[in-house]
Amino acid sequence: MNYLLGDWEIIQSRIRRSQALYLLLDYDGTLTPIVARPEEANCSPEVRVLLEELRDFPNVLLAVISGRSLDDLRAKVRVSGITYVGNHGLEIENSAGIHRKRLSPARERDLAKIKQDLEQRLRPVAGIFLEDKGTILAVHYRNVPAGYSLQVQRIVKEALKGWEDHWQTISGKKVIEIQPHMDFNKGKTVRELLSGAPFPGLLSIYVGDDQSDENAFRALPDKGISILVGPGSTSSAAEYFLSDPSEVQGFLKRCVEIWKSKKSRF
């Protein structure tokens, strides 16, 4: 991967030449730093202002795409008039309304049983946190004592034995998600969002930091810009990297400045 700010003249030129811009942004680890507990990851006022400025430009589309539930994501970002994607694509809110893929009653009962079983199995492990997101159950182990991570992974794997026909586990940064077997991921959602974009000459930019963002990087058209937030040495489908969320904030500020200079053309 190339360091995005090291190639800034090329990136800036591509943004300036574009007739429209679609910014697709992950939340945790991208717009906000990774923190000990999910509820503590709040969108800063500075980032919120930048998102509002970008939203208000002509020919700029903005989507925040997260593994968080839709309601939680919206409450964290608090910017109206943009697209929100929750639970990796199972929930979407845009100008057309709110769209949610729901579990059948049988699958809801399954997930409740899995959650109850995991609560019992994981009770001896200090620092564990189970987050029920409706259609997805997340097991957070960032605060688990050092050396216990593999134990948590083994416990989750054992608890899912016998449920594999309907449920799968997806790993992220110190989190394991128990997800229904459905046709969804961030990449599929990105393709759907881009197919509905009304502008010709659209430049799509996706920014994310975790394994769940890899499908989205691969889903961008050849002329899109994919940006991983993290070390440039990480194996990723992204073309560029930024070091941390503070550099993402700086990138968004640069996008605002470029679009201000283009505004008179629209």
C-alpha positions, 0 to 999 in steps of 0.5 A: 500500500502507498501512504495516501498523504505521500501521494497527495498530489495524485489523490488531490488531482483525482478528486478535483477532476471528479464531477461527483464524490461518494465518501463511504466511511467506516466508524470505529477505528476510522472516524473515531479511535478504538476505545475500551468499550463500544459505547465510549466511541463518540464522534468528535464535534470536529469530525461532525462539522466536517461531515456536515460540510461535506453533506451540504456540498452539491454532488457529494454523497456521504455514507457511514457504514458500520458493524454497529446497529443502525440506531446506535450508529445514528445516535453516535454520529448525529448528522442528518441527511446522510446514509447510515448502514448498520450491522454490516448492511443488514440495516440501512437508512437513507432518503428512501427510509429505513430498511431492516433485514430481520430474523425469523422468530425461529432464528431469534429464539436460536440467537437467544439460546446462543447468547444465554449459553455464551453468558454462562460459558464466559462468566469466569472470564473478566472483562468480557462484554456481550453486545446484542445488536438484534440480528448479530451478537458481538463478543468483545474481549478487548478488556480481557486479561492478557493471554485469555484471548485464545480461550475466548475464541475457543469458547465461542467456537465450542458454543457454536457447534451444532449451529453452523447451518444457520450461524457463522462467526466473523472476527474483527479487532478484539471482537467475534461476531455471531452472524446469521447466514445471509447474503450480506457484507459491507462490499455488497452494500457498497455495490448497492449504494454505488449502483443507486448514485445519480451522478455521472463522473462519480469518484468513490472513496472507501475508508475503513480499518478492519477485516469487515472492510476488506469486502468493501475495498474489493467492491469499489470500481477500478477508478475508486480509492480504497484507504485502510486506516492502520499500518501500511505493512498490513495485508489488505486489498486497499490501495492506500493507507492512513495511520489513524483516525486523526489522519482521516479527519485531516483527509476529510478536511482536505476534501472539504477544501477541495470541494469549496474550490469546486463549488462555483463550477456546479 
